[in-house]
Amino acid sequence: MASMLKKDLGLLGVFCVSSGAMISSGLFVLPSLAFVKAGPGVLVSYMLAAILVLPAMLSVSELATAMPKAGGAYFYIDRTFGPAFGSMAGIANWFSIGLKSAFALVGIGTFATLIYPDVDIWTIKLISIACCVIFALINIKGVFHAATMQIVMVLGIIAVLILYVIAGIPHIDVSRFTPLAPEGAISIIATAGFVFISYGGLTKIASVAEEVRDPGRNIPLGMALSLSVVTVLYAAVIFITISVLDKETLVTTMTPLSTGAGITLGQMGIVILSVAAMLAFITTANAGILAASRAPLAMSRDGLMPASFAKVSKRFQTPHFAILFTASFMIVTIALLNLENLVKLASTLMILLFIFVNLSVIIMREARIPNYKPRFKSPLYPWVQIAGVVSSFFLIVEMGVVPLFIVMLFLTGSFVWYWVYARNTVARESALIRFIKRIASRALTYEDMGVELKEILRQRDEIVEDRFDRLVGRCLIIDIPEQITAEECFEKMSYPLSDILHLEPHIIEGMLMTRERESSTTLTPGLAVPHILIEGKGIFELVLVRGRKGVIFPDNPNPIHALFALFGSPDERNFHLRALMAIAQIAQSKNFLKRWLDAKGAEELRDVVLLGKRHRHE
């Protein structure tokens, strides 16, 4: 089993990692470039882009709450489409986030020159590399330390942006918004695709889902809060910037917010907004190292990359080798390569991942894997996912032929890596294969996906196995397709139990019927818990029975579909009560009877009980 990562991220940490990954060049640089394309209508373009990212956010929220594992998009795509596509997703995810984080560090230089005009390019690169090393060391020390720094910086940036908006209110000039779309309404839609990348960091948190406390709540809520707050900030800040700056200034400056702050807050405003911008780039880089390093970690766990990437520090419980490798890649990129062109490729890869993530939700649901149990389910399924696929494809096409060609080369390289390195060592059933088998009405022979999801659910819900779990894990399970009487059901149970309890079958059957005549063991409609005392010591057994068409009990008109039969010696009375309490809690959980009847076999029936919500006692 893979080494566990420490769960250090709470709701505030999730919010700040997602927000910090979004608030950088998309807000501090991009508005000027977007204004050239759409004029004042760029404000509407940012709102449209927020809508376009919603399907990906909802899909990632569902997948992350069902499979909160390191690697994010890689893990979901690998388990949905198989390891060949997983190789593509893992490398694309790592490459995209790593490049954008390197670009963010270099972006500090644009604003550093406003404070120190004499700074040269190599000094900027050295500062960027030093920051990269520092962030790598902080990430190695622990997610808690990286997240704490992220929280402080993000909250500071939000405070500065609110100050900028408040200071700009007296300078609002709505006449600058006329005409709203000088290049036509279509320019606003096209520019929405251009600024879409501003929201690209929203789903980075999924890469560290394994390190989030209560991921079922904190991941979807944290991302929703992040998108809401950042969208409002984008709208307010861009509205003020357009109001404050004349058209000529806005289309020529590369630092629109700092320039706007110079008008509303004076020279000190330029310094404050420039520092905030540099902090924003730093938060993007910090979140990037945190998220990007989990892709090679997850791939290594699955055998798609060398085992060294899966090493977790015993002292800090962080993937130190993957972090160092990611930081090294970023340092080389900062020092030697032209980042601007590579970031366009990274943006295209990110949108490609969004397409596969939306498709993953559709396939996961339609494959009907019993242990696929997301805490959050995307609303308006599958229309939201279909809209996400179509809009993402449109955005990729809008980027032009060259990015498309480069992406095809990248995908080819990823598949070559899988074919050469992992094809002969990785054999894993995907949800897609299960889906194809289901629609083809063929018997399912592989249970890898369900078993793995069961283990993920145990980790997600922090289930610690107790005695009742162990009892369920080894108990006898009987599945009865036809409708029968209670007496017939007890007869079916008594034969396999006779060897276990060392009693004749007719004695076991007689004891069960006698107990039933004394007092009905039906607890709720559809559920009965027959239980008898057995002579001896240290005896306790459980039998699970499913009556697909029902078991008819005496004096009970309602058919029983779930039987939990308990057999214990007098010295096990305390555990007997605990077992009854556990059964009652499981049976009261949402949709228990539906999940019980929908289970496809004995092991899925066992999983319904093992993964049921209840208090556990060791």
Buried (B, 14 or more C-beta within 10 A) or exposed (E): EBEEBBBBBBBBBBBBBBBBBBBBBBBBBBBBBBBBBBBBBBBBBBBBBBEBBBBBBBBBBBBBBBBBBBBBBBBBBBBBBBBBBBBBBBBBBBBBBBBBBBBBBBBBBBBBBBEEEEBEEEEBBEBBBEBBBBBBBBBBBBBBBBBBBBBEBBBBBBEBBEBBBEBBEEEBEEEBBEEBBEBEEEBBBBBBBBBBBBBBBBBBBBBBBBBBBBBBBBBBBBBBBBBEBBBEBBBBBBBBBBBBBEBEBBBEBBBBBBBBBBBBBEEEBBBBBBBBBBBBBBBBBBBBBBBBBBBBBBBBBBBBBEEEBBBBBEEBBBBBBBBBBBBEBBBEBBEEEEBEEBBBBBBBBBBBBBBBBBBBBBBBBBBEBBBBBBBBBBEEBBEBBBBBBEBBBEBBEBBEEEBEEBBEEBBEEBBEBBEEBBBEEBEBBBBBBBBEBBEEEEEBEBBBBBBBBBEBBBBBBEBEEBBBBEBBEEBBBBEBEEEBEBBBBBBBBBEEBBEBBEBEBEEBBBBBBEBBEEEBBBBBEBBBBBBBBBEBEEBBBBBBBBBBEBBBBEEBEEBBBBBBBBBBBEEBEEBBEBBBBBBBBBBBBEEBBEBBBEBEEBBBBBBBBBBBEBEBEE
